[in-house]
């Protein structure tokens, strides 16, 4: 997951540099008044999102598979704990009933 995040950040920074260059050279419009910095960041975000979606598809799939495996492992552990508790309760009840019959 960290790898995917760093790759997305890299794409964003690359877009930020390109957009800054375009705005600085006058090929892209400047923001209104003092909003030039915010304009550059927003434009870089808008450009980097679809690029990340297409370019990082395989990495995103790998990250999601790892997350699914972790969730499945946690669910299996919870189920094992619940089964262990149920078995312990059943054993305690059967021992309590056996002691009640022998008394």
CNS distance restraints for C-alpha pairs under 8 A (distance, minus, plus):
assign (resid   1 and name CA) (resid   5 and name CA) 6.26 0.50 0.50
assign (resid   1 and name CA) (resid  63 and name CA) 5.40 0.50 0.50
assign (resid   2 and name CA) (resid   6 and name CA) 6.11 0.50 0.50
assign (resid   3 and name CA) (resid   7 and name CA) 6.13 0.50 0.50
assign (resid   4 and name CA) (resid   8 and name CA) 6.20 0.50 0.50
assign (resid   4 and name CA) (resid  56 and name CA) 7.58 0.50 0.50
assign (resid   4 and name CA) (resid  59 and name CA) 6.21 0.50 0.50
assign (resid   4 and name CA) (resid  60 and name CA) 6.61 0.50 0.50
assign (resid   4 and name CA) (resid  63 and name CA) 7.28 0.50 0.50
assign (resid   5 and name CA) (resid   9 and name CA) 6.15 0.50 0.50
assign (resid   6 and name CA) (resid  10 and name CA) 6.09 0.50 0.50
assign (resid   7 and name CA) (resid  11 and name CA) 6.31 0.50 0.50
assign (resid   7 and name CA) (resid  56 and name CA) 7.86 0.50 0.50
assign (resid   8 and name CA) (resid  12 and name CA) 6.22 0.50 0.50
assign (resid   8 and name CA) (resid  52 and name CA) 6.12 0.50 0.50
assign (resid   8 and name CA) (resid  56 and name CA) 7.84 0.50 0.50
assign (resid   9 and name CA) (resid  13 and name CA) 6.14 0.50 0.50
assign (resid  10 and name CA) (resid  14 and name CA) 6.12 0.50 0.50
assign (resid  11 and name CA) (resid  15 and name CA) 6.18 0.50 0.50
assign (resid  11 and name CA) (resid  48 and name CA) 6.14 0.50 0.50
assign (resid  11 and name CA) (resid  51 and name CA) 7.74 0.50 0.50
assign (resid  11 and name CA) (resid  52 and name CA) 6.82 0.50 0.50
assign (resid  12 and name CA) (resid  16 and name CA) 6.02 0.50 0.50
assign (resid  12 and name CA) (resid  44 and name CA) 6.47 0.50 0.50
assign (resid  12 and name CA) (resid  45 and name CA) 6.55 0.50 0.50
assign (resid  12 and name CA) (resid  48 and name CA) 5.24 0.50 0.50
assign (resid  12 and name CA) (resid  49 and name CA) 7.99 0.50 0.50
assign (resid  13 and name CA) (resid  17 and name CA) 6.22 0.50 0.50
assign (resid  14 and name CA) (resid  18 and name CA) 6.30 0.50 0.50
assign (resid  15 and name CA) (resid  19 and name CA) 5.96 0.50 0.50
assign (resid  15 and name CA) (resid  44 and name CA) 5.16 0.50 0.50
assign (resid  15 and name CA) (resid  45 and name CA) 7.78 0.50 0.50
assign (resid  15 and name CA) (resid  47 and name CA) 6.79 0.50 0.50
assign (resid  15 and name CA) (resid  48 and name CA) 6.08 0.50 0.50
assign (resid  16 and name CA) (resid  20 and name CA) 5.97 0.50 0.50
assign (resid  16 and name CA) (resid  40 and name CA) 6.87 0.50 0.50
assign (resid  16 and name CA) (resid  41 and name CA) 6.45 0.50 0.50
assign (resid  16 and name CA) (resid  43 and name CA) 7.97 0.50 0.50
assign (resid  16 and name CA) (resid  44 and name CA) 4.90 0.50 0.50
assign (resid  16 and name CA) (resid  45 and name CA) 7.89 0.50 0.50
assign (resid  17 and name CA) (resid  21 and name CA) 6.14 0.50 0.50
assign (resid  18 and name CA) (resid  22 and name CA) 6.22 0.50 0.50
assign (resid  19 and name CA) (resid  23 and name CA) 6.08 0.50 0.50
assign (resid  19 and name CA) (resid  28 and name CA) 7.68 0.50 0.50
assign (resid  19 and name CA) (resid  40 and name CA) 6.21 0.50 0.50
assign (resid  19 and name CA) (resid  43 and name CA) 7.12 0.50 0.50
assign (resid  19 and name CA) (resid  44 and name CA) 6.20 0.50 0.50
assign (resid  20 and name CA) (resid  24 and name CA) 5.87 0.50 0.50
assign (resid  20 and name CA) (resid  40 and name CA) 6.13 0.50 0.50
assign (resid  21 and name CA) (resid  25 and name CA) 6.00 0.50 0.50
assign (resid  22 and name CA) (resid  26 and name CA) 6.13 0.50 0.50
assign (resid  22 and name CA) (resid  27 and name CA) 5.08 0.50 0.50
assign (resid  22 and name CA) (resid  28 and name CA) 5.27 0.50 0.50
assign (resid  23 and name CA) (resid  27 and name CA) 5.95 0.50 0.50
assign (resid  23 and name CA) (resid  28 and name CA) 4.66 0.50 0.50
assign (resid  23 and name CA) (resid  29 and name CA) 6.04 0.50 0.50
assign (resid  23 and name CA) (resid  30 and name CA) 5.92 0.50 0.50
assign (resid  23 and name CA) (resid  40 and name CA) 7.60 0.50 0.50
assign (resid  24 and name CA) (resid  28 and name CA) 7.99 0.50 0.50
assign (resid  26 and name CA) (resid  30 and name CA) 7.63 0.50 0.50
assign (resid  30 and name CA) (resid  36 and name CA) 5.84 0.50 0.50
assign (resid  30 and name CA) (resid  39 and name CA) 7.37 0.50 0.50
assign (resid  31 and name CA) (resid  35 and name CA) 5.24 0.50 0.50
assign (resid  31 and name CA) (resid  36 and name CA) 4.34 0.50 0.50
assign (resid  31 and name CA) (resid  37 and name CA) 7.75 0.50 0.50
assign (resid  31 and name CA) (resid  38 and name CA) 7.77 0.50 0.50
assign (resid  31 and name CA) (resid  39 and name CA) 5.39 0.50 0.50
assign (resid  31 and name CA) (resid  40 and name CA) 7.85 0.50 0.50
assign (resid  32 and name CA) (resid  36 and name CA) 6.69 0.50 0.50
assign (resid  35 and name CA) (resid  39 and name CA) 6.01 0.50 0.50
assign (resid  36 and name CA) (resid  40 and name CA) 6.24 0.50 0.50
assign (resid  37 and name CA) (resid  41 and name CA) 6.37 0.50 0.50
assign (resid  38 and name CA) (resid  42 and name CA) 6.10 0.50 0.50
assign (resid  39 and name CA) (resid  43 and name CA) 6.02 0.50 0.50
assign (resid  40 and name CA) (resid  44 and name CA) 6.09 0.50 0.50
assign (resid  41 and name CA) (resid  45 and name CA) 6.19 0.50 0.50
assign (resid  42 and name CA) (resid  46 and name CA) 6.22 0.50 0.50
assign (resid  43 and name CA) (resid  47 and name CA) 6.23 0.50 0.50
assign (resid  44 and name CA) (resid  48 and name CA) 5.92 0.50 0.50
assign (resid  45 and name CA) (resid  49 and name CA) 6.12 0.50 0.50
assign (resid  46 and name CA) (resid  50 and name CA) 7.56 0.50 0.50
assign (resid  47 and name CA) (resid  51 and name CA) 6.74 0.50 0.50
assign (resid  48 and name CA) (resid  52 and name CA) 5.90 0.50 0.50
assign (resid  49 and name CA) (resid  53 and name CA) 6.17 0.50 0.50
assign (resid  50 and name CA) (resid  54 and name CA) 6.29 0.50 0.50
assign (resid  51 and name CA) (resid  55 and name CA) 5.88 0.50 0.50
assign (resid  52 and name CA) (resid  56 and name CA) 5.36 0.50 0.50
assign (resid  52 and name CA) (resid  57 and name CA) 7.73 0.50 0.50
assign (resid  53 and name CA) (resid  57 and name CA) 6.06 0.50 0.50
assign (resid  56 and name CA) (resid  60 and name CA) 5.97 0.50 0.50
assign (resid  57 and name CA) (resid  61 and name CA) 6.22 0.50 0.50
assign (resid  58 and name CA) (resid  62 and name CA) 6.26 0.50 0.50
assign (resid  59 and name CA) (resid  63 and name CA) 6.16 0.50 0.50
assign (resid  60 and name CA) (resid  64 and name CA) 6.14 0.50 0.50
assign (resid  61 and name CA) (resid  65 and name CA) 6.17 0.50 0.50
assign (resid  62 and name CA) (resid  66 and name CA) 6.37 0.50 0.50
assign (resid  63 and name CA) (resid  67 and name CA) 6.33 0.50 0.50
assign (resid  64 and name CA) (resid  68 and name CA) 6.13 0.50 0.50
assign (resid  65 and name CA) (resid  69 and name CA) 6.20 0.50 0.50
assign (resid  66 and name CA) (resid  70 and name CA) 6.29 0.50 0.50
assign (resid  67 and name CA) (resid  71 and name CA) 6.20 0.50 0.50
assign (resid  68 and name CA) (resid  72 and name CA) 6.07 0.50 0.50
assign (resid  69 and name CA) (resid  73 and name CA) 6.10 0.50 0.50
assign (resid  70 and name CA) (resid  74 and name CA) 6.20 0.50 0.50
assign (resid  71 and name CA) (resid  75 and name CA) 6.14 0.50 0.50
assign (resid  72 and name CA) (resid  76 and name CA) 6.11 0.50 0.50
assign (resid  73 and name CA) (resid  77 and name CA) 6.20 0.50 0.50
assign (resid  74 and name CA) (resid  78 and name CA) 6.16 0.50 0.50
assign (resid  75 and name CA) (resid  79 and name CA) 6.10 0.50 0.50
assign (resid  76 and name CA) (resid  80 and name CA) 6.07 0.50 0.50
assign (resid  77 and name CA) (resid  81 and name CA) 6.16 0.50 0.50
assign (resid  78 and name CA) (resid  82 and name CA) 6.13 0.50 0.50
assign (resid  79 and name CA) (resid  83 and name CA) 6.05 0.50 0.50
assign (resid  80 and name CA) (resid  84 and name CA) 6.07 0.50 0.50
assign (resid  81 and name CA) (resid  85 and name CA) 6.18 0.50 0.50
assign (resid  82 and name CA) (resid  86 and name CA) 6.14 0.50 0.50
assign (resid  83 and name CA) (resid  87 and name CA) 6.09 0.50 0.50
assign (resid  84 and name CA) (resid  88 and name CA) 6.15 0.50 0.50
assign (resid  85 and name CA) (resid  89 and name CA) 6.13 0.50 0.50
assign (resid  86 and name CA) (resid  90 and name CA) 6.12 0.50 0.50
assign (resid  87 and name CA) (resid  91 and name CA) 6.08 0.50 0.50
assign (resid  88 and name CA) (resid  92 and name CA) 6.12 0.50 0.50
assign (resid  89 and name CA) (resid  93 and name CA) 6.12 0.50 0.50
assign (resid  90 and name CA) (resid  94 and name CA) 6.12 0.50 0.50
assign (resid  91 and name CA) (resid  95 and name CA) 6.12 0.50 0.50
assign (resid  92 and name CA) (resid  96 and name CA) 6.05 0.50 0.50
assign (resid  93 and name CA) (resid  97 and name CA) 6.12 0.50 0.50
assign (resid  94 and name CA) (resid  98 and name CA) 6.07 0.50 0.50
assign (resid  95 and name CA) (resid  99 and name CA) 6.12 0.50 0.50
assign (resid  96 and name CA) (resid 100 and name CA) 6.13 0.50 0.50
assign (resid  97 and name CA) (resid 101 and name CA) 6.26 0.50 0.50
assign (resid  98 and name CA) (resid 102 and name CA) 6.37 0.50 0.50
assign (resid  99 and name CA) (resid 103 and name CA) 6.17 0.50 0.50
